[in-house]
Amino acid sequence: MVINVRHPSGAKSRVRSVGDANVRLPRRANDPVVLDLAESESGHQPGDLGECVAVFVGQADSYHDGRLPLAGRYERHGDSLSFTPAFGFVPGQDYVVRSRRNCQSHLFTEFRIPRHRPAVPALVTDVYPSSDVLPENVLRFYVHFSMPMTPHRAFDYVTLRDASGVADRAAFMKFKQELWNADRTRLTVLIDPGRIKRGVATNLALGPALLEGNRYELTIDEGWPSADRCSTLPSFSKSFLVAGALRTRPDVERWIWRTPQPGTRETLDIIFDRPFDRHRLDTALDVVGSDGTAIDGTSLIGESERSWSFTPNQPWSAGDWRISVDDTLEDVAGNNFRELLDREVPSGSNDRAAALAEHF
């Protein structure tokens, strides 16, 4: 580390390394500042120690007489004097040490505790739907981050672009409160349903956000700061091809089952008729025994969110069991077992705003 040593005038005197300085600077928030004393100073009493060394917030150029130093604890250890702040040094904050030896003029030594780099830098770790082929009316994207991110900045960085790189600034719903999970490591990005629902004014004016047969990218520009401001996100993009729209309700009669054998812990496997919403799948399916009690085990969501498997904690017993499916489970286009996102409205209505409000 390199430090600047300045005289009270603020003019730079020289630059030297920490190992050569009479002042030994802290490297961590709770380390002390240590001044190596000369023999003639060995008789100083505790009341005089603040004249030997004091620490102030700011840089040397901002020091002036009458400025209050940090509160803390002074200790003598042989020919050295240490100062430990009462509340620790703040990483990233500028400090200046005012030191004096042998009745010489004060010297001012600047230092800063470095901010610790996070063990895991800010990165996009997952995006769902995970498939690289998505239906024309896909409703949501879930973006997962390696650490909490700064809120209220999402749409400064998140953009939908076509194959030519042209951004669609009206593709996403922009709520007053962004759609984060509790620790701000997962952001939900919602395609404006008005761009999906046929006959809605937004759709008629701007057209669908996605068109079958075309390729698009969900992009996240570099520079988005993490919540602790210690890391910034590198650029990220997810490219996908658009397939035909999903405009039917899910149908369990079209699911493919592989049933396990009694007395084993073989997995129960289900292949769905379509891709489902990744995070709703976490809680939407349960395996229930003949007595109505849920069977304990571990579930796993398969590739492209098109399958689900379950491994019981105990071997399967002979008898009946059933799969309980939450009928509000949505596919990636927002359709569930009860209704469609883009459904017909009563004749005579030329605006689907009421249907949209009902859904959300």
C-alpha positions as CSV (number, residue, x, y, z in Angstrom):
1,M,0.0,0.0,0.0
2,V,1.2,3.5,-0.7
3,I,0.5,6.5,1.5
4,N,0.9,10.3,1.2
5,V,2.6,12.2,4.0
6,R,1.8,15.9,4.1
7,H,2.8,18.9,6.1
8,P,0.1,21.1,7.6
9,S,0.1,23.3,4.6
10,G,-1.3,20.4,2.6
11,A,1.7,20.4,0.2
12,K,2.8,16.8,-0.6
13,S,6.1,16.0,1.1
14,R,6.9,12.6,-0.1
15,V,5.5,9.1,-0.8
16,R,6.6,6.1,1.2
17,S,5.4,2.6,2.0
18,V,3.8,1.6,5.2
19,G,6.8,-0.4,6.3
20,D,9.0,2.7,6.3
21,A,6.6,5.0,8.1
22,N,6.7,5.9,11.8
23,V,2.9,5.5,11.7
24,R,1.7,2.0,11.1
25,L,-1.7,2.1,9.5
26,P,-4.6,-0.3,10.0
27,R,-5.6,-2.8,7.3
28,R,-8.9,-3.8,8.8
29,A,-11.7,-1.9,10.5
30,N,-10.8,-2.8,14.0
31,D,-7.0,-2.6,13.7
32,P,-5.2,0.2,15.6
33,V,-3.1,3.1,14.3
34,V,0.3,2.7,15.8
35,L,3.0,5.4,16.2
36,D,6.6,4.4,16.9
37,L,7.8,6.8,19.6
38,A,11.3,8.2,20.2
39,E,13.1,7.7,23.5
40,S,12.5,11.3,24.6
41,E,8.8,10.7,24.4
42,S,8.8,7.7,26.8
43,G,7.8,9.9,29.7
44,H,4.5,11.1,28.1
45,Q,1.5,10.5,30.3
46,P,-1.9,9.4,29.0
47,G,-3.2,12.9,29.0
48,D,-0.5,13.9,26.5
49,L,-1.0,11.0,24.1
50,G,-3.5,12.8,21.9
51,E,-0.7,15.3,21.0
52,C,1.4,12.4,19.8
53,V,-1.3,10.8,17.6
54,A,-4.9,11.6,16.7
55,V,-7.1,10.4,13.9
56,F,-9.6,12.5,12.0
57,V,-12.2,11.8,9.3
58,G,-11.3,13.2,5.9
59,Q,-8.1,14.1,4.1
60,A,-5.1,16.1,5.2
61,D,-6.2,19.1,3.1
62,S,-9.5,19.3,5.0
63,Y,-7.8,19.4,8.5
64,H,-8.1,22.5,10.6
65,D,-7.4,23.5,14.2
66,G,-10.3,22.9,16.5
67,R,-11.5,19.8,14.5
68,L,-12.5,17.0,16.8
69,P,-10.6,13.7,16.5
70,L,-12.2,10.3,16.6
71,A,-12.9,8.9,20.1
72,G,-11.1,5.8,21.0
73,R,-8.6,4.0,23.3
74,Y,-4.9,4.9,23.6
75,E,-2.4,2.2,24.8
76,R,1.4,2.3,25.4
77,H,3.4,-0.8,24.5
78,G,7.1,-0.1,25.1
79,D,8.2,2.5,22.5
80,S,5.0,2.5,20.6
81,L,1.6,4.1,21.1
82,S,-1.6,2.7,19.6
83,F,-5.0,4.2,19.0
84,T,-8.1,2.1,18.5
85,P,-11.3,3.8,17.5
86,A,-14.3,3.3,19.6
87,F,-16.5,2.1,16.8
88,G,-14.0,0.8,14.2
89,F,-12.9,2.4,10.9
90,V,-15.4,2.4,8.1
91,P,-14.2,0.7,4.9
92,G,-14.0,3.2,2.0
93,Q,-13.9,6.3,4.3
94,D,-10.9,8.6,4.1
95,Y,-9.0,9.2,7.4
96,V,-5.9,11.3,8.3
97,V,-3.5,10.6,11.2
98,R,-2.0,13.7,12.8
99,S,1.3,12.5,14.4
100,R,4.1,14.3,16.2
101,R,7.5,13.0,17.5
102,N,10.1,14.8,19.6
103,C,8.2,18.0,19.7
104,Q,8.5,18.4,15.9
105,S,5.8,19.8,13.7
106,H,2.8,17.6,13.1
107,L,2.7,15.3,10.1
108,F,-0.5,14.2,8.4
109,T,-0.7,10.6,7.1
110,E,-3.8,9.7,5.0
111,F,-5.2,6.2,4.9
112,R,-8.4,4.3,3.9
113,I,-9.5,0.8,4.9
114,P,-10.2,-1.0,1.6
115,R,-13.7,-2.3,0.9
116,H,-13.7,-6.0,1.0
117,R,-14.5,-7.6,-2.3
118,P,-17.4,-10.0,-1.9
119,A,-16.6,-13.7,-1.8
120,V,-19.1,-14.1,-4.7
121,P,-19.2,-11.2,-7.2
122,A,-22.5,-9.9,-8.5
123,L,-23.5,-12.2,-11.3
124,V,-26.7,-13.4,-13.1
125,T,-26.8,-17.0,-12.0
126,D,-30.1,-18.2,-13.6
127,V,-32.9,-17.0,-15.9
128,Y,-36.3,-18.7,-16.1
129,P,-37.9,-19.9,-18.3
130,S,-34.6,-21.6,-19.0
131,S,-35.5,-22.9,-22.5
132,D,-34.0,-21.3,-25.6
133,V,-37.4,-21.7,-27.3
134,L,-40.3,-19.8,-25.7
135,P,-43.9,-19.3,-26.7
136,E,-45.0,-16.0,-28.3
137,N,-47.1,-15.1,-25.2
138,V,-44.5,-15.9,-22.5
139,L,-45.5,-13.8,-19.5
140,R,-42.6,-13.7,-17.0
141,F,-38.8,-13.9,-16.7
142,Y,-37.2,-14.6,-13.4
143,V,-33.7,-13.3,-13.1
144,H,-31.5,-14.7,-10.3
145,F,-28.4,-12.9,-8.9
146,S,-25.5,-14.2,-6.8
147,M,-26.1,-11.4,-4.2
148,P,-28.7,-8.8,-3.3
149,M,-28.9,-6.0,-5.9
150,T,-29.7,-2.3,-5.7
151,P,-33.5,-1.8,-6.1
152,H,-35.3,0.8,-8.2
153,R,-32.7,0.4,-11.0
154,A,-33.9,-2.7,-12.8
155,F,-35.1,-1.0,-16.0
156,D,-32.0,1.1,-16.3
157,Y,-30.3,-2.2,-17.2
158,V,-32.9,-4.8,-18.2
159,T,-34.0,-4.6,-21.8
160,L,-35.8,-6.8,-24.5
161,R,-34.0,-6.5,-27.9
162,D,-34.8,-8.0,-31.2
163,A,-32.3,-9.8,-33.5
164,S,-31.0,-6.5,-34.8
165,G,-30.3,-5.2,-31.3
166,V,-33.2,-2.8,-31.3
167,A,-34.6,-2.3,-27.8
168,D,-38.4,-2.5,-27.1
169,R,-38.7,0.0,-24.2
170,A,-42.4,-0.7,-23.8
171,A,-42.1,-4.5,-23.5
172,F,-42.1,-4.8,-19.7
173,M,-44.6,-3.7,-17.0
174,K,-42.9,-1.0,-14.8
175,F,-44.5,-1.1,-11.4
176,K,-43.9,1.5,-8.7
177,Q,-42.3,-1.3,-6.6
178,E,-40.1,-3.7,-8.5
179,L,-41.0,-7.4,-8.1
180,W,-38.1,-8.7,-5.9
181,N,-38.0,-11.7,-3.5
182,A,-37.3,-10.9,0.2
183,D,-33.5,-10.7,-0.1
184,R,-33.5,-9.0,-3.5
185,T,-31.6,-11.9,-5.2
186,R,-34.5,-12.7,-7.6
187,L,-36.2,-10.2,-9.9
188,T,-39.5,-10.9,-11.7
189,V,-39.8,-9.2,-15.0
190,L,-43.3,-9.2,-16.4
191,I,-44.1,-8.7,-20.1
192,D,-46.8,-6.2,-20.3
193,P,-50.0,-8.3,-20.6
194,G,-51.4,-5.6,-22.8
195,R,-48.8,-6.7,-25.4
196,I,-49.9,-10.3,-25.0
197,K,-53.7,-10.1,-24.9
198,R,-55.3,-9.8,-28.3
199,G,-57.6,-6.9,-28.8
200,V,-56.3,-4.8,-26.0
201,A,-55.5,-1.2,-26.9
202,T,-51.8,-1.6,-26.1
203,N,-51.6,-4.6,-28.4
204,L,-53.4,-2.9,-31.2
205,A,-51.2,0.2,-30.9
206,L,-47.7,-1.5,-30.4
207,G,-48.3,-5.0,-31.5
208,P,-47.1,-8.1,-29.6
209,A,-43.7,-7.8,-27.8
210,L,-42.7,-11.2,-29.3
211,L,-43.5,-12.6,-32.7
212,E,-43.3,-16.3,-33.6
213,G,-40.3,-17.3,-35.7
214,N,-38.2,-14.3,-34.6
215,R,-35.2,-14.3,-32.2
216,Y,-34.9,-12.0,-29.2
217,E,-32.5,-11.3,-26.3
218,L,-33.2,-10.4,-22.7
219,T,-30.2,-8.3,-22.0
220,I,-28.8,-6.8,-18.7
221,D,-26.2,-4.1,-19.2
222,E,-23.1,-4.0,-17.2
223,G,-22.7,-1.7,-14.2
224,W,-25.7,-2.5,-12.0
225,P,-24.4,-2.1,-8.5
226,S,-25.0,-4.7,-5.8
227,A,-26.9,-3.7,-2.7
228,D,-23.7,-3.3,-0.7
229,R,-22.0,-1.3,-3.5
230,C,-19.0,-3.6,-3.4
231,S,-19.6,-5.2,-6.8
232,T,-21.2,-4.3,-10.2
233,L,-22.9,-6.7,-12.5
234,P,-21.1,-7.6,-15.8
235,S,-23.3,-7.6,-18.9
236,F,-25.5,-10.6,-19.5
237,S,-27.9,-11.8,-22.3
238,K,-30.3,-14.7,-22.8
239,S,-31.1,-15.4,-26.5
240,F,-34.2,-17.3,-27.4
241,L,-36.3,-18.2,-30.4
242,V,-40.1,-17.6,-30.3
243,A,-42.5,-20.4,-31.0
244,G,-46.3,-20.4,-31.3
245,A,-48.4,-19.1,-28.5
246,L,-49.8,-21.3,-25.7
247,R,-53.6,-20.5,-25.7
248,T,-55.0,-23.6,-24.1
249,R,-55.3,-24.6,-20.5
250,P,-52.9,-27.3,-19.1
251,D,-54.2,-30.8,-19.4
252,V,-53.1,-33.5,-16.9
253,E,-54.6,-36.2,-19.2
254,R,-51.6,-35.4,-21.5
255,W,-49.0,-35.8,-18.8
256,I,-46.7,-38.8,-19.1
257,W,-46.1,-40.8,-15.9
258,R,-43.5,-43.2,-14.8
259,T,-44.6,-44.9,-11.6
260,P,-42.2,-46.4,-9.1
261,Q,-42.2,-50.0,-7.7
262,P,-43.4,-50.6,-4.1
263,G,-40.7,-51.3,-1.6
264,T,-38.2,-49.1,-3.5
265,R,-37.2,-45.4,-3.5
266,E,-37.4,-45.1,-7.2
267,T,-38.4,-41.7,-8.5
268,L,-41.8,-40.8,-9.6
269,D,-41.4,-39.0,-12.9
270,I,-43.9,-36.7,-14.7
271,I,-43.4,-35.2,-18.1
272,F,-45.8,-32.2,-18.6
273,D,-47.7,-31.2,-21.6
274,R,-46.0,-27.8,-21.6
275,P,-43.4,-25.7,-19.7
276,F,-44.7,-24.4,-16.4
277,D,-43.8,-21.4,-14.3
278,R,-40.5,-22.3,-12.5
279,H,-41.2,-20.9,-9.1
280,R,-44.8,-21.9,-8.9
281,L,-43.7,-25.5,-9.5
282,D,-41.8,-25.5,-6.2
283,T,-45.0,-25.7,-4.2
284,A,-47.7,-26.7,-6.7
285,L,-47.4,-30.5,-6.6
286,D,-47.6,-32.9,-3.6
287,V,-47.6,-36.7,-3.4
288,V,-50.3,-37.9,-1.1
289,G,-50.8,-41.4,0.4
290,S,-54.1,-43.3,0.6
291,D,-54.7,-41.9,4.1
292,G,-54.5,-38.3,2.7
293,T,-51.1,-37.6,4.4
294,A,-48.4,-36.0,2.2
295,I,-45.4,-38.2,1.6
296,D,-42.1,-36.7,2.6
297,G,-39.4,-36.6,-0.1
298,T,-37.4,-34.5,-2.5
299,S,-38.7,-33.0,-5.7
300,L,-36.7,-31.9,-8.7
301,I,-37.8,-29.7,-11.6
302,G,-36.5,-30.9,-14.9
303,E,-35.0,-29.3,-18.0
304,S,-36.9,-26.4,-19.5
305,E,-39.4,-26.7,-16.7
306,R,-41.2,-29.5,-18.6
307,S,-40.9,-32.3,-16.1
308,W,-40.9,-33.1,-12.4
309,S,-39.6,-35.9,-10.3
310,F,-40.1,-37.0,-6.7
311,T,-37.9,-39.3,-4.6
312,P,-39.5,-40.3,-1.2
313,N,-37.6,-40.4,2.0
314,Q,-38.9,-43.8,2.7
315,P,-39.6,-46.7,0.3
316,W,-42.9,-46.6,-1.5
317,S,-45.6,-48.7,0.2
318,A,-48.1,-50.8,-1.7
319,G,-51.5,-49.2,-2.1
320,D,-53.0,-46.1,-3.6
321,W,-51.4,-42.7,-3.8
322,R,-52.2,-39.6,-5.7
323,I,-50.7,-36.4,-7.0
324,S,-52.2,-33.2,-5.7
325,V,-51.8,-30.3,-8.2
326,D,-52.7,-26.7,-7.3
327,D,-55.1,-25.6,-9.9
328,T,-53.7,-22.1,-9.9
329,L,-50.3,-23.5,-11.2
330,E,-49.5,-21.4,-14.3
331,D,-47.7,-22.3,-17.4
332,V,-45.1,-19.9,-18.8
333,A,-47.8,-18.0,-20.6
334,G,-49.9,-17.4,-17.4
335,N,-52.6,-20.0,-18.2
336,N,-53.7,-22.2,-15.3
337,F,-56.2,-25.1,-14.9
338,R,-59.1,-22.7,-14.3
339,E,-58.7,-20.1,-17.0
340,L,-56.6,-18.6,-19.8
341,L,-54.7,-15.3,-19.5
342,D,-55.9,-14.3,-23.0
343,R,-59.5,-15.4,-22.9
344,E,-62.6,-14.2,-24.7
345,V,-64.6,-11.3,-23.2
346,P,-68.3,-10.7,-23.5
347,S,-69.3,-9.4,-26.9
348,G,-69.7,-5.7,-27.2
349,S,-66.6,-5.0,-25.2
350,N,-63.8,-3.3,-27.1
351,D,-61.4,-3.1,-24.2
352,R,-60.0,-5.9,-22.1
353,A,-58.8,-3.8,-19.2
354,A,-61.4,-5.3,-16.9
355,A,-60.3,-8.8,-17.7
356,L,-56.6,-7.8,-17.2
357,A,-57.4,-6.2,-13.8
358,E,-59.2,-9.3,-12.7
359,H,-56.3,-11.5,-13.6
360,F,-53.7,-9.4,-11.7
